[in-house]
Amino acid sequence: MLDHLSVQCTDVPVAAAFYDAVLAPLGGSRQMDFGEVIGFGLDGKPSFWLGPLADAGTNRPIHVAFVAPDRDGVRAFFAAAVDAGAEVLHEPRLWPEYHPTYYGAFVRDPDGNNVEAVCHQPE
């Protein structure tokens, strides 16, 4: 249903460095870079964008989940996030309350957003 999502950041270069690190284990990378507006995605198509904070005040945190190809990808995302200094919300684990094979990890990005990597496949 979604074509792309854009997140406003208080410091785009700091946020971009964080997403460079955590999206790489999931196969994601910068697809377009206009300085203050950066698009991440796969195969030349940016679907996750970062841009400067457009309104006065602070952002209201959002939750975004990125697809991991397997559980090792979730664990690699989590390790990259921790290495990048992210606040840990939930370490990688099964979430059977969602469904029996839902495996995810949750961290906070530099702007306070709840960022997840999730794999829906069995081990």
C-alpha positions, -999 to 999 in steps of 0.1 A, spaced: 0 0 0 28 25 8 51 38 -19 74 57 4 77 73 38 95 104 48 107 112 84 117 147 96 150 149 115 165 175 137 200 166 123 198 149 89 235 140 86 233 123 121 201 104 112 216 95 78 247 80 94 224 59 117 203 46 88 234 39 67 245 16 95 213 -1 104 198 -6 69 230 -21 54 224 -55 71 189 -55 56 202 -48 21 192 -11 21 214 18 11 212 55 1 196 56 -33 194 94 -36 212 121 -17 202 158 -21 221 169 10 193 177 33 170 151 18 181 116 16 163 85 2 171 49 13 158 18 -5 167 -12 -26 176 -16 -62 176 21 -71 141 29 -56 141 50 -25 112 42 -2 124 57 31 133 93 31 149 116 57 145 154 56 149 184 78 124 193 106 99 215 87 79 228 117 90 246 148 93 224 179 102 188 181 91 157 162 64 134 175 81 100 174 68 74 149 72 36 146 86 22 114 95 -15 107 119 -26 81 117 -61 65 147 -84 73 153 -113 49 159 -136 79 164 -137 116 202 -132 112 193 -99 94 172 -88 125 202 -96 147 226 -78 124 203 -47 123 202 -48 161 240 -51 164 245 -22 140 220 -1 159 237 -7 192 271 0 177 257 33 164 246 42 200 209 35 197 187 31 227 176 -5 230 138 -9 233 136 -47 227 164 -71 219 157 -96 190 132 -122 200 100 -139 189 68 -120 195 42 -148 194 14 -124 204 17 -110 169 20 -144 152 41 -176 158 71 -167 136 72 -129 142 108 -122 150 118 -85 157 141 -61 174 133 -25 184 156 5 189 153 43 190 169 64 162 186 97 169 153 115 167 135 92 192 116 72 166 109 35 174 127 16 146 122 -21 141 136 -49 119 113 -78 115 113 -112 99 81 -132 95 98 -164 84 105 -194 106 142 -201 117 
